[in-house]
Amino acid sequence: MLDMAKTPKDQDEYSDEETTQRRDAVLKRMLNTPPKPRPKRERTTNKRKPQQAGDKK
């Protein structure tokens, strides 16, 4: 088992170059992935009466 206390700190962090490469790869993957269609929800027929000027809430 790997003891995290004994691992050098620089193994847990990415260099600026690798961070940039990872960021660019994620953006490219996100922009090339088409959106997933959402299932259509059923509409409720919850119609309200229009309020009159003198009606109380």
C-alpha distances in whole Angstrom, upper triangle without the diagonal:
4,6,9,12,11,12,15,17,19,16,16,20,22,25,29,30,26,27,31,30,27,30,33,31,30,34,35,33,35,38,38,37,40,40,40,43,43,45,48,49,52,54,56,60,59,63,64,67,68,69,72,73,74,72,69,66
4,6,9,8,8,12,14,15,13,13,17,19,22,25,26,23,24,28,27,25,27,30,29,28,32,33,32,33,36,37,36,39,39,39,42,42,44,48,49,52,54,56,59,59,62,63,67,67,68,71,72,73,71,68,65
4,5,6,7,10,12,15,13,13,16,19,22,26,27,24,25,28,28,26,28,31,30,30,33,35,33,34,38,39,38,41,41,41,44,44,46,49,50,53,55,56,60,60,63,63,67,67,68,71,72,73,70,68,64
4,5,5,8,9,12,10,9,13,16,19,22,24,22,22,25,26,23,25,29,28,27,30,32,31,32,35,36,35,39,39,39,42,42,44,47,48,51,53,54,58,57,60,61,64,65,65,68,69,70,67,65,61
4,6,8,9,12,12,11,14,18,21,24,26,24,23,27,28,26,28,31,31,30,33,35,34,35,38,39,39,42,42,42,45,45,47,50,51,54,56,57,60,60,63,63,66,67,67,70,70,71,69,67,63
4,6,9,12,11,12,15,18,20,23,25,23,24,27,28,26,28,31,31,31,34,36,35,36,39,40,40,43,43,43,47,47,49,52,53,56,58,60,63,63,65,66,69,70,70,73,73,75,72,70,66
4,6,8,7,8,11,14,17,20,22,19,20,24,24,22,25,28,27,27,30,32,31,33,36,37,36,40,40,41,44,44,47,50,51,54,56,58,61,61,64,64,68,68,68,72,72,73,71,69,65
4,6,6,8,10,12,14,17,19,18,18,22,22,21,24,26,26,27,29,31,31,32,35,36,36,40,40,41,45,45,48,51,52,55,57,59,62,62,64,65,68,68,69,72,72,73,71,69,65
4,5,5,7,10,12,15,17,16,16,20,21,19,21,24,24,24,27,29,29,30,33,34,34,38,38,39,43,43,46,49,49,53,54,56,60,59,61,62,65,65,65,69,69,70,68,66,62
4,5,5,7,9,12,14,13,13,17,18,17,19,22,22,22,25,27,27,28,31,32,33,36,37,38,42,42,45,48,49,53,54,56,60,59,62,62,66,65,66,69,69,71,69,67,63
4,6,7,10,13,15,12,13,17,17,16,18,21,21,21,24,26,25,27,30,31,31,34,35,36,40,40,43,46,47,51,53,55,58,58,61,61,65,65,65,69,69,71,68,66,63
4,7,10,13,15,12,12,16,17,15,17,20,20,19,22,24,24,25,28,29,29,33,33,34,37,38,41,44,45,48,50,52,55,55,57,58,61,61,62,65,65,67,65,63,59
4,7,9,12,10,9,13,14,13,14,17,18,18,20,22,22,23,26,28,28,31,32,33,37,37,40,43,44,48,49,51,55,54,57,57,61,60,61,64,64,66,64,62,58
4,6,8,6,6,10,10,10,12,14,15,15,18,19,20,21,23,25,26,29,30,32,35,36,39,42,44,47,49,51,54,54,56,57,60,60,61,64,64,66,64,62,59
4,5,5,6,9,10,11,12,14,15,16,18,20,21,22,24,26,27,31,32,34,37,38,42,44,46,50,51,53,57,56,58,59,62,62,62,65,66,68,66,64,61
4,6,5,6,9,10,10,12,14,15,17,18,20,21,22,24,26,29,30,33,36,37,41,43,45,49,50,52,55,55,57,58,61,60,60,63,63,66,64,63,59
4,5,5,6,9,10,11,12,14,16,17,18,20,21,23,24,28,29,32,35,37,41,43,45,49,50,53,56,56,58,58,61,61,62,65,65,67,65,64,61
4,5,5,6,8,10,10,12,14,15,16,18,20,21,22,26,27,30,33,35,38,41,43,46,48,51,54,54,56,57,60,60,61,64,64,66,64,63,60
4,5,5,6,9,10,11,12,14,15,16,18,20,21,25,26,28,31,33,36,39,40,44,45,48,51,51,53,54,57,56,57,60,60,63,61,60,56
4,5,5,6,9,10,11,12,14,15,16,18,20,23,25,27,31,32,36,38,40,44,45,48,51,51,52,53,56,56,57,60,60,62,61,59,56
4,5,5,6,9,10,11,12,14,15,16,18,22,24,26,30,31,35,38,40,43,45,48,51,51,53,54,57,57,58,61,61,64,62,61,58
4,5,5,6,9,10,11,12,14,15,17,20,21,23,27,29,32,35,37,41,42,45,48,48,50,52,55,54,56,59,59,62,60,58,55
4,5,5,6,9,10,11,12,14,16,19,20,22,26,27,31,33,35,39,40,43,46,46,48,49,52,51,53,56,56,58,57,56,52
4,5,5,6,9,10,11,12,14,18,19,22,25,27,31,33,35,39,41,43,46,47,48,50,53,52,53,56,57,59,58,57,54
4,6,5,6,9,10,11,12,16,18,20,24,26,29,32,34,38,40,43,46,46,48,50,53,52,54,57,58,60,58,58,54
4,5,5,6,9,10,11,14,15,17,21,23,26,29,31,35,36,39,42,43,45,46,49,49,51,54,55,57,55,54,51
4,5,5,6,9,10,13,14,17,20,22,26,28,30,34,35,38,41,42,43,45,48,47,49,52,53,55,53,53,49
4,5,5,6,9,12,14,17,20,23,26,29,31,35,36,39,42,43,45,46,50,49,51,54,55,57,55,55,52
4,6,5,6,10,12,14,18,20,24,26,29,33,34,37,41,41,43,45,48,48,50,53,54,57,55,54,51
4,6,5,8,9,12,15,18,21,24,26,30,31,34,37,38,40,42,45,44,46,49,50,53,51,50,47
4,6,8,9,13,16,18,22,24,27,30,32,35,38,38,40,42,45,44,46,49,50,53,51,51,47
4,6,9,12,15,18,22,24,27,31,32,36,38,40,41,43,46,46,48,51,52,55,53,53,50
4,6,9,12,15,18,21,24,27,29,33,36,37,39,41,44,44,46,49,51,53,51,51,47
4,6,9,12,16,18,21,24,26,30,33,34,36,38,41,41,43,47,48,51,49,49,45
4,6,9,13,15,18,21,23,26,29,30,32,34,38,38,40,43,45,47,45,45,42
4,6,9,12,15,19,21,24,27,29,31,33,37,37,39,43,45,47,45,44,41
4,7,9,12,15,18,21,24,26,28,30,34,34,37,40,42,45,42,42,39
4,6,9,12,15,18,21,23,25,27,31,32,34,38,40,42,39,39,36
4,6,10,12,16,19,21,23,26,30,31,33,37,39,41,38,38,35
4,7,9,12,15,18,20,23,26,27,30,34,36,38,35,36,33
4,6,9,13,14,17,20,23,25,28,31,34,35,33,33,29
4,6,10,12,15,18,21,23,26,29,32,34,31,31,28
4,6,9,11,14,18,19,22,26,29,30,27,28,25
4,5,9,12,15,17,20,24,27,28,25,25,23
4,6,9,12,15,18,21,24,26,23,23,21
4,7,10,13,15,19,22,23,20,20,18
4,7,9,12,15,19,20,17,18,16
4,6,9,12,15,16,13,15,13
4,6,9,13,14,11,13,12
4,7,10,12,10,12,12
4,7,8,6,9,9
4,6,5,9,10
4,6,9,11
4,7,10
4,7
4
